[in-house]
């Protein structure tokens, strides 16, 4: 079997993405820097840069230029001057814009926007001349169902209305790929009132970062509050005690996003042009934040370039959260199979111990059944089953391993040849039949609505969530599941937690996929060990399959984009082992692990995906066939939370959670009638 080829690993983007603008002393964009020219400092310490993308590359999404018309904080005369300057910009080059543009209009009636970004300046000029935008993001004054915002803002306070408009723009733009430069013209909102808290500051900072928004503030008029200097408030708040309304002033937020703060002294045109000129040339840097156990932990960011006399603008900091990476379950005790068996035999404080342990070895189905026969309490039985399910990919305990030397290479090859012959002939000759399938689903308790999305669940105990009985039909080599029925008193699983864990192909295709791919370059297939089986020793082989091979796709529900129902679909390298009868070549157990690593692939919502299928002899129509007896699928991935902020409803990733499906098969019956001729007829 050919070894995996030595190729350079693909570097994926980091969890966080920031846009960096580099200019020379004359303000001209610098676009010829290389990735190694950049240094990222996170809280003053060098941080690993995952990727650097130059905006000139074809793979980088085109940026957008967004104008905000602020009819709340500008006088009618100032608003007219603003509209005139934007019309002048949009009309350049006969309305043929180099960058797609978009408009938001904030009034005391609500927030309104264009339908879509366009490069046709004439369309946006017409929109401006009509003094209205085409789409209501939300309204404040009349009952428009989900767009009604009266409960969210105090429309008598301009800063409250304005900040929520900015938050809504950030949420609006989260699902749009690429960089956005938002040009907000005017002095912004008053900073001497309002009830802005630390929670709003952290949320606004996070949503602007997620949306990749750089906020530019252009002001053409003298500040009526001469005592206010935004530079005095640039230190980001670390807690509620640091909060002041001025910390959320428009020029302060603009500076934090890496944006420009320009005083045009009466002439808006040059500053709008300056904002537009720096939209297209930038670098996108991705990185991973460090692990933290502290909620809303602020980190200062600084990007340096290895070239003198250059000006660098980017995000000045971010709030780190514990849920950005997985957190180990607190208070668990690691035990061996032998120690677990002693624990069950003692029967002392069993439910507490079973729900707070983690096996270091695989608990086989035979040993699990033996332990279950000693337990009568249903909660204890389910806790023990969940512990065993989480161990499916671990090595077996020493007494399940046969102390026997590996067979010679020729005998290993002969065993594998019998296995492939079994796949090609025995499985292909399976008759049409039906069987019962009972599924038990284990989940961690769902988060409460009043719990923050930033905090991992404290109680990660796996509990019975639902049960299901179904009939599986096997006809012409295909599986069909029908007649599903709920079992037990489990709740109905709905929403994003109802993500599928149903394994298909257990009656043969899953074996063919994996073993055929494992025998194909650049995959690997090698001897592992001898292991005890019900009817004799089993030969165990390990394998690793490259994602380029013909393996099933990895799917997970769901990504937080849009309405939160978008499936994640991708192919991952897989590895595992299979145990075969060395005489017949029949596969008796297979374990499939997706090669997932949250440090290497932080944007992948799954960090664990494992399947184990066990097979055994079944009589069908007077003949013995090898069919599935039990399967377990384990998944651990990011949960989703639905948030309601600034009059918008959207989804975000939250804590990681584990889900298990434990499936048993039985009641096998061959399709067709069986009969015998009676004497005398």
C-alpha positions in Angstrom: 0.0 0.0 0.0 1.5 3.4 -1.0 2.4 5.9 1.7 0.9 9.3 1.8 2.8 11.6 -0.4 4.9 14.3 1.3 3.2 17.5 0.2 3.0 20.9 1.8 -0.1 21.1 4.0 -2.8 23.5 3.0 -2.9 26.5 5.4 -6.5 27.5 6.1 -7.6 31.0 7.1 -7.7 31.7 10.8 -10.7 32.3 12.9 -10.3 36.1 12.9 -9.9 38.3 9.8 -8.7 41.9 9.8 -8.1 44.2 6.9 -4.9 46.3 6.8 -4.3 49.5 4.8 -0.7 50.4 4.1 0.2 53.8 2.7 3.4 55.8 2.2 4.1 59.3 3.6 2.2 60.9 0.7 -0.9 58.8 1.4 -0.4 56.6 -1.6 -1.4 52.9 -1.2 1.4 50.4 -0.9 0.4 47.1 -2.6 3.6 45.2 -3.2 4.2 43.8 0.3 4.8 40.1 0.9 3.3 38.0 3.7 6.6 37.8 5.5 6.7 41.7 5.6 4.0 41.7 8.3 4.2 41.2 12.0 1.1 40.9 14.2 1.3 41.9 17.9 -1.6 40.6 20.1 -1.4 42.4 23.5 2.2 43.3 22.6 3.2 39.7 21.8 3.9 38.3 18.4 1.0 36.3 17.1 1.1 33.7 14.4 -0.3 35.0 11.1 -2.2 32.2 9.4 -2.7 33.8 5.9 -2.2 37.1 4.2 -4.3 38.0 1.1 -3.5 40.9 -1.2 -6.6 42.7 -2.4 -5.1 42.6 -5.9 -5.5 38.8 -6.0 -8.4 37.5 -8.1 -9.5 35.2 -5.2 -10.2 38.2 -2.9 -13.9 39.4 -2.9 -14.3 42.9 -4.2 -14.7 45.5 -1.5 -17.7 47.8 -1.1 -18.1 51.5 -0.4 -21.1 52.3 1.8 -22.4 55.8 2.5 -24.6 56.6 5.5 -27.0 59.6 5.2 -27.6 60.7 8.8 -30.8 62.7 8.8 -31.0 62.3 12.6 -27.8 64.2 13.6 -27.4 66.5 10.6 -29.4 69.7 10.1 -31.5 70.0 6.8 -28.8 72.2 5.4 -26.0 69.9 6.3 -27.9 66.9 4.9 -28.4 68.7 1.6 -24.7 69.4 1.5 -23.9 65.8 2.2 -26.3 64.5 -0.5 -24.8 67.0 -3.0 -21.2 65.8 -2.3 -22.2 62.1 -2.6 -24.1 62.8 -5.9 -20.9 64.6 -7.2 -18.8 61.5 -6.3 -21.3 59.0 -7.8 -21.5 61.1 -11.0 -17.8 61.0 -11.8 -16.8 59.1 -15.0 -20.4 59.3 -16.2 -21.6 57.3 -13.2 -19.2 54.3 -14.0 -18.0 53.5 -10.5 -14.8 51.5 -9.8 -16.1 50.1 -6.6 -19.6 48.9 -5.9 -21.5 51.4 -3.7 -24.4 51.1 -1.3 -26.6 53.6 0.6 -28.1 53.6 4.1 -30.4 56.5 5.2 -31.0 57.0 8.9 -34.1 59.0 9.8 -36.3 59.2 12.9 -38.7 56.9 11.0 -36.1 54.2 10.8 -33.1 52.8 8.9 -33.5 52.3 5.1 -31.1 51.0 2.5 -30.5 50.4 -1.2 -31.5 47.0 -2.6 -28.0 45.9 -3.5 -24.5 47.3 -4.2 -24.1 48.6 -7.7 -21.4 50.2 -9.9 -24.0 52.3 -11.7 -23.8 55.7 -10.0 -26.9 56.9 -11.9 -29.1 54.4 -10.0 -27.9 55.7 -6.6 -28.2 59.3 -7.7 -31.8 58.7 -8.6 -32.3 57.2 -5.1 -30.8 60.2 -3.5 -32.9 62.6 -5.5 -36.1 60.8 -4.5 -35.1 61.4 -0.8 -35.8 57.8 0.1 -34.1 54.4 0.0 -35.8 51.3 -1.4 -35.6 48.8 1.5 -36.7 49.3 5.2 -34.1 47.7 7.5 -36.4 48.6 10.4 -38.9 51.3 11.2 -39.5 53.2 14.5 -42.9 54.8 13.9 -45.5 52.2 12.8 -46.3 48.6 13.3 -44.5 46.7 10.5 -44.3 43.4 12.2 -40.7 42.2 12.5 -39.3 45.5 11.4 -40.9 47.4 14.3 -38.1 48.9 16.5 -40.0 51.0 19.1 -39.2 48.5 21.9 -35.5 48.5 21.0 -34.6 52.2 20.9 -35.6 55.5 22.5 -36.2 57.5 19.4 -36.0 60.7 21.4 -32.2 60.1 22.0 -30.1 60.5 18.8 -27.2 58.5 20.2 -29.4 55.5 21.0 -31.0 55.6 17.5 -27.6 56.1 15.8 -25.7 53.4 17.6 -28.4 50.9 16.9 -28.3 51.9 13.2 -24.6 51.2 13.2 -25.2 47.8 14.9 -27.9 47.0 12.4 -25.6 47.9 9.5 -22.9 45.5 10.9 -25.4 42.6 11.2 -26.8 43.4 7.7 -23.3 43.1 6.3 -22.1 40.0 8.2 -23.2 37.6 5.5 -21.7 39.7 2.7 -18.1 38.5 1.9 -15.3 41.0 1.6 -14.2 44.3 3.1 -16.6 47.2 3.5 -15.7 50.8 4.0 -18.6 52.7 5.6 -18.4 56.4 5.2 -20.5 58.2 7.9 -20.6 61.9 7.2 -21.2 64.3 10.0 -20.1 64.8 13.6 -22.1 61.8 14.7 -24.3 61.5 17.8 -24.2 63.3 21.1 -21.9 61.8 23.7 -23.2 63.4 26.8 -26.3 61.1 27.4 -27.8 57.7 26.8 -27.5 54.4 28.5 -24.8 52.7 26.6 -23.3 49.8 28.5 -20.2 47.6 28.3 -22.3 44.8 26.8 -23.3 47.0 23.9 -19.7 48.1 23.4 -18.4 44.5 23.2 -21.3 43.4 20.9 -20.8 46.4 18.5 -17.1 45.8 18.3 -17.5 42.1 17.6 -20.2 42.6 14.9 -18.2 45.3 13.1 -15.2 42.9 13.1 -17.2 40.0 11.8 -18.7 42.1 9.1 -15.2 43.4 8.1 -16.3 47.0 8.3 -13.9 49.9 8.4 -15.8 53.0 9.5 -14.6 56.3 8.1 -15.9 59.5 9.7 -16.0 62.7 7.6 -17.0 65.9 9.3 -17.4 69.2 7.5 -18.8 71.3 10.3 -17.4 72.7 13.6 -18.1 70.5 16.6 -20.7 72.3 18.8 -19.2 70.6 21.8 -15.8 72.3 21.9 -14.9 70.5 25.2 -15.1 67.1 23.5 -11.8 65.6 22.1 -12.3 62.1 20.9 -8.6 61.3 21.5 -9.3 61.3 25.2 -11.6 58.3 24.9 -9.7 56.0 22.6 -8.8 53.5 25.4 -11.2 50.6 24.9 -13.4 49.7 27.9 -12.4 46.5 29.7 -15.5 46.4 32.0 -18.6 48.2 32.9 -16.8 50.5 35.2 -14.8 51.8 32.2 -17.9 52.8 30.3 -18.7 56.4 29.3 -21.0 57.5 26.5 -18.0 59.1 24.8 -16.4 55.7 24.5 -19.0 55.0 21.8 -18.6 58.3 19.9 -18.5 58.1 16.1 -14.8 59.1 15.7 -13.8 56.8 18.5 -15.5 53.7 16.9 -14.0 54.8 13.5 -10.5 54.8 15.0 -11.0 51.4 16.6 -12.0 49.9 13.2 -8.9 51.3 11.6 -10.9 53.9 9.8 -10.2 57.5 8.9 -11.3 60.5 10.9 -11.3 63.5 8.6 -12.2 67.2 9.1 -13.0 68.5 5.7 -13.4 72.2 6.9 -16.4 72.8 4.7 -15.5 70.8 1.6 -16.6 67.2 1.6 -15.3 66.2 -1.9 -11.6 65.7 -1.2 -12.3 63.6 1.9 -14.9 61.4 0.2 -12.3 60.9 -2.6 -9.7 60.0 0.0 -12.0 57.4 1.6 -12.8 55.9 -1.9 -9.1 55.7 -2.9 -8.2 53.6 0.0 -11.1 51.1 -0.4 -9.5 48.9 -3.1 -5.9 48.5 -1.9 -5.5 46.5 1.4 -4.3 43.3 2.8 -6.4 40.7 4.6 -4.7 39.0 7.5 -6.2 36.0 9.4 -5.1 34.7 12.8 -6.4 32.7 15.7 -7.1 34.4 19.0 -5.5 32.7 22.1 -7.6 30.4 24.3 -9.2 32.2 27.2 -11.5 31.4 30.1 -12.4 35.1 30.6 -15.5 36.6 29.0 -15.0 39.9 27.1 -11.2 39.8 27.4 -9.9 42.8 25.5 -6.8 42.4 23.3 -4.8 45.2 21.7 -3.8 44.6 18.1 -0.9 46.2 16.2 0.3 45.4 12.7 3.9 46.3 11.8 5.5 46.1 8.3 9.2 45.4 7.6 9.6 48.6 5.6 10.3 52.1 6.9 8.2 55.3 6.7 4.9 53.5 6.0 1.6 54.2 7.7 -0.5 51.2 8.8 -4.2 51.3 9.7 -6.2 48.3 10.9 -8.4 47.1 13.7 -6.9 48.3 17.0 -8.3 45.5 19.2 -10.9 42.8 19.8 -12.8 41.1 22.6 -11.8 37.5 23.1 -14.4 34.9 24.3 -14.1 31.4 25.8 -16.4 29.9 23.2 -14.1 30.7 20.3 -12.4 27.4 21.0 -13.4 24.2 22.8 -13.1 24.0 26.5 -12.5 20.6 28.2 -15.3 19.3 30.3 -14.6 20.2 33.9 -14.3 17.7 36.8 -14.1 14.5 34.8 -12.1 11.5 36.0 -10.2 9.3 33.5 -10.6 5.6 34.1 -9.7 2.3 32.4 -12.2 -0.4 31.5 -11.1 -2.5 34.5 -11.7 0.5 36.8 -15.1 1.1 35.3 -16.0 -2.6 35.8 -15.0 -2.3 39.5 -17.0 0.9 39.8 -20.2 -0.8 38.4 -19.6 -3.9 40.6 -19.5 -1.6 43.7 -22.8 0.0 42.8 -21.8 3.0 45.1 -22.9 6.5 44.0 -23.1 5.1 40.5 -25.0 7.9 38.6 -22.7 10.6 39.9 -19.6 8.7 39.0 -20.8 7.5 35.6 -21.7 11.1 34.5 -18.3 12.4 35.5 -15.9 9.9 34.0 -14.0 9.5 30.8 -12.7 6.2 29.5 -9.1 5.9 28.4 -9.8 2.5 26.6 -12.5 1.2 24.3 -15.4 -0.6 26.1 -16.5 -3.3 23.7 -20.2 -4.1 23.2 -19.8 -7.5 24.9 -18.4 -6.0 28.0 -20.9 -3.1 27.9 -23.8 -5.7 27.7 -22.3 -7.5 30.7 -22.2 -4.4 32.8 -25.7 -3.3 31.7 -27.1 -6.6 32.9 -26.0 -5.6 36.4 -27.8 -2.3 36.4 -31.5 -1.8 36.8 -31.7 2.0 37.1 -32.5 3.5 33.6 -30.5 6.7 34.2 -27.5 4.7 35.2 -27.8 2.4 32.1 -28.0 5.4 29.8 -25.0 7.1 31.5 -22.9 3.9 31.1 -24.0 3.6 27.4 -23.0 7.2 26.7 -19.6 6.6 28.4 -19.0 3.5 26.2 -20.1 5.4 23.0 -17.5 8.1 23.6 -14.8 5.4 23.7 -15.5 3.8 20.3 -12.2 5.0 18.7 -9.9 4.4 21.6 -7.5 1.4 21.8 -8.9 -1.7 23.5 -7.8 -2.7 27.0 -4.8 -5.0 27.3 -6.9 -8.1 28.0 -8.8 -7.6 24.7 -5.6 -7.8 22.7 -4.2 -11.2 21.7 -0.5 -11.6 22.5 0.3 -13.1 19.1 3.0 -12.0 16.6 1.9 -10.2 13.5 1.4 -12.5 10.5 4.0 -12.4 7.8 3.5 -9.9 5.0 2.3 -12.6 2.6 -0.4 -13.7 5.1 -1.4 -10.1 5.7 -1.8 -9.6 2.0 -3.9 -12.9 1.8 -6.2 -11.7 4.6 -6.8 -8.4 2.8 -7.4 -10.2 -0.5 -10.1 -12.3 1.2 -11.5 -9.1 2.7 -11.8 -7.4 -0.7 -13.3 -10.6 -2.2 -15.8 -10.5 0.6 -16.7 -6.9 -0.3 -17.1 -7.7 -4.0 -19.0 -10.9 -3.7 -20.6 -11.6 -0.3 -22.1 -8.1 0.1 -23.2 -8.0 -3.5 -25.1 -11.2 -2.9 -27.1 -10.0 0.1 -30.8 -10.8 -0.4 -33.5 -8.2 -0.2 -34.6 -8.0 3.5 -35.9 -5.7 6.2 -34.8 -5.1 9.7 -35.7 -3.0 12.8 -33.5 -0.1 13.8 -33.7 1.4 17.3 -31.9 4.7 17.9 -31.1 6.3 21.2 -29.9 9.9 21.0 -27.7 11.5 23.7 -27.2 15.3 24.0 -25.9 17.9 26.4 -28.6 20.0 28.0 -29.7 22.9 25.8 -28.6 26.4 26.7 -31.2 28.7 28.3 -32.4 31.8 26.4 -31.0 34.0 29.2 -27.5 32.6 29.0 -24.8 34.4 27.1 -23.6 33.0 23.8 -20.0 33.8 25.0 -19.9 31.2 27.9 -19.4 27.5 27.5 -22.1 25.3 29.2 -21.1 24.4 32.7 -23.2 21.2 32.6 -21.9 19.1 29.7 -23.4 15.8 31.0 -24.8 13.7 28.1 -28.4 12.8 28.7 -31.0 10.8 26.9 -32.6 13.2 24.4 -34.8 11.1 22.1 -35.5 7.6 20.9 -36.7 6.3 17.6 -37.8 2.9 16.1 -37.7 2.5 12.4 -37.8 -0.2 9.7 -34.9 -0.4 7.3 -35.5 -1.9 3.9 -32.6 -3.3 1.9 -33.5 -3.8 -1.8 -31.1 -4.2 -4.7 -28.2 -3.0 -2.7 -29.9 0.2 -1.4 -31.1 1.2 2.1 -34.5 2.8 2.7 -35.7 3.9 6.1 -39.4 4.1 6.7 -42.0 3.8 9.5 -40.2 6.0 12.0 -41.7 6.0 15.5 -40.7 7.9 18.6 -39.6 5.7 21.5 -39.5 6.6 25.2 -40.2 9.9 26.9 -37.5 11.9 25.2 -38.3 15.4 24.0 -38.8 16.2 20.3 -35.5 17.6 19.0 -36.2 20.7 16.8 -34.2 23.6 15.4 -30.5 23.6 14.9 -30.0 20.9 17.5 -31.9 18.5 15.3 -28.8 18.2 13.1 -28.5 14.8 11.4 -26.4 12.1 12.9 -28.0 9.3 10.8 -25.4 7.0 9.3 -26.3 5.5 6.0 -24.5 2.8 4.1 -24.0 0.5 7.1 -25.1 -2.5 5.1 -22.1 -2.4 2.8 -21.5 0.8 0.9 -19.7 2.4 3.8 -17.2 -0.5 3.8 -16.6 -0.4 0.1 -16.1 3.4 0.2 -13.5 3.3 2.9 -11.6 0.1 2.0 -11.4 0.9 -1.7 -10.1 4.4 -0.9 -7.7 3.0 1.6 -6.1 0.7 -1.0 -5.6 3.6 -3.4 -2.6 5.9 -3.5 -1.9 8.2 -1.6 -3.7 6.5 1.2 -2.2 4.0 3.6 -3.3 0.6 4.9 -1.2 -1.3 7.5 -1.3 -4.1 10.1 -2.4 -3.0 13.6 -2.9 -6.0 16.0 -4.7 -9.2 16.8 -7.8 -8.7 18.9 -10.3 -11.1 20.7 -13.6 -11.6 19.0 -16.8 -13.6 19.8 -15.8 -16.5 17.6 -12.1 -16.3 17.5 -9.2 -13.9 16.9 -9.7 -10.9 14.6 -7.1 -9.3 12.4 -7.1 -5.5 12.8 -5.8 -3.2 10.2 -5.4 0.6 10.3 -5.9 3.0 7.4 -5.7 6.6 6.4 -7.6 8.0 3.5 -6.9 11.3 1.8 -9.8 13.7 1.2 -9.0 13.6 -2.5 -10.2 10.0 -2.6 -13.8 9.0 -3.3 -15.0 9.2 0.3 -18.4 10.4 1.6 -18.8 14.1 2.2 -18.7 15.5 5.7 -21.9 17.5 6.5 -22.9 19.4 9.5 -25.8 21.6 10.4 -25.5 24.5 10.5 -23.5 27.5 9.6 -24.7 30.8 11.2 -24.9 32.7 7.9 -28.3 33.8 6.7 -31.2 32.2 8.5 -29.0 29.6 10.3 -30.0 26.6 8.1 -27.1 26.5 5.7 -25.3 23.1 5.8 -21.5 22.9 6.1 -20.3 20.4 3.5 -16.7 19.4 2.9 -14.4 16.5 2.5 -11.8 15.6 5.2 -9.1 13.1 5.5 -10.3 10.0 7.4 -8.5 7.4 9.4 -9.4 4.5 11.6 -9.3 0.7 11.7 -11.3 -2.4 10.8 -11.3 -5.8 12.3 -11.8 -8.8 10.0 -12.3 -12.6 10.3 -8.9 -13.7 9.0 -10.4 -16.9 7.5 -13.4 -15.6 5.7 -12.4 -11.9 5.2 -15.7 -10.8 6.7 -15.5 -7.3 8.3 -16.7 -7.5 11.9 -16.1 -3.9 13.0 -15.0 -0.6 11.3 -14.2 2.7 12.9 -14.1 5.9 10.8 -12.6 9.2 12.2 -12.7 12.5 10.3 -9.3 14.1 10.6 -10.4 17.3 12.4 -8.3 19.8 14.3 -9.7 23.1 15.6 -6.2 24.7 15.8 -5.4 23.7 12.2 -9.0 24.4 10.8 -10.6 26.9 13.2 -13.3 27.8 10.7 -14.6 24.2 10.5 -17.6 23.9 12.8 -16.8 20.2 13.6 -14.0 19.1 15.8 -15.1 15.5 16.2 -16.9 13.1 13.9 -16.6 9.4 14.5 -18.5 6.3 13.3 -18.3 2.8 14.5 -20.3 -0.1 12.9 -20.2 -3.7 14.3 -21.3 -6.7 12.2 -22.4 -10.2 13.1 -24.0 -13.4 11.7 -27.7 -13.2 10.8 -29.9 -16.0 9.3 -31.9 -15.0 6.3 -33.8 -17.6 4.3 -31.9 -20.5 5.8 -28.4 -18.9 5.1 -26.0 -17.1 7.3 -25.0 -13.5 6.3 -22.9 -10.9 8.0 -25.1 -7.9 8.8 -24.9 -4.8 11.0 -25.7 -5.3 14.7 -24.8 -2.0 16.2 -23.5 1.4 15.2 -22.5 4.5 17.1 -21.9 8.0 15.7 -20.3 10.7 17.8 -20.2 14.4 16.8 -18.8 17.5 18.6 -19.2 20.8 17.0 -20.2 24.4 17.4 -23.7 25.1 18.6 -25.7 28.0 17.3 -27.5 30.8 19.2 -30.1 33.1 17.9 -29.6 36.7 19.0 -31.9 39.7 19.0 -29.9 42.9 18.9 -30.6 46.4 17.5 -33.9 45.2 16.1 -32.3 42.4 14.1 -32.5 38.6 14.5 -29.4 36.7 13.5 -27.4 33.5 14.4 -23.9 33.2 15.9 -21.6 30.3 16.9 -21.6 29.6 20.6 -20.3 26.8 22.8 -19.3 23.3 21.5 -21.6 20.4 22.2 -21.5 16.7 21.8 -24.2 14.5 20.3 -24.4 10.7 20.0 -26.6 8.3 18.1 -26.5 4.8 19.5 -28.2 2.4 17.0 -29.0 -1.3 17.3 -30.3 -3.5 14.5 -32.4 -6.7 14.8 -35.5 -8.5 13.6 -34.0 -9.4 10.2 -36.4 -10.9 7.7 -35.9 -11.9 4.1 -38.4 -10.5 1.5 -40.4 -13.2 -0.3 -42.4 -16.2 0.9 -40.9 -19.4 2.3 -42.9 -22.7 1.7 -42.6 -26.5 1.7 -44.7 -29.1 -0.1 -46.8 -31.2 2.3 -47.1 -35.0 1.7 -50.2 -36.0 -0.3 -50.4 -32.9 -2.5 
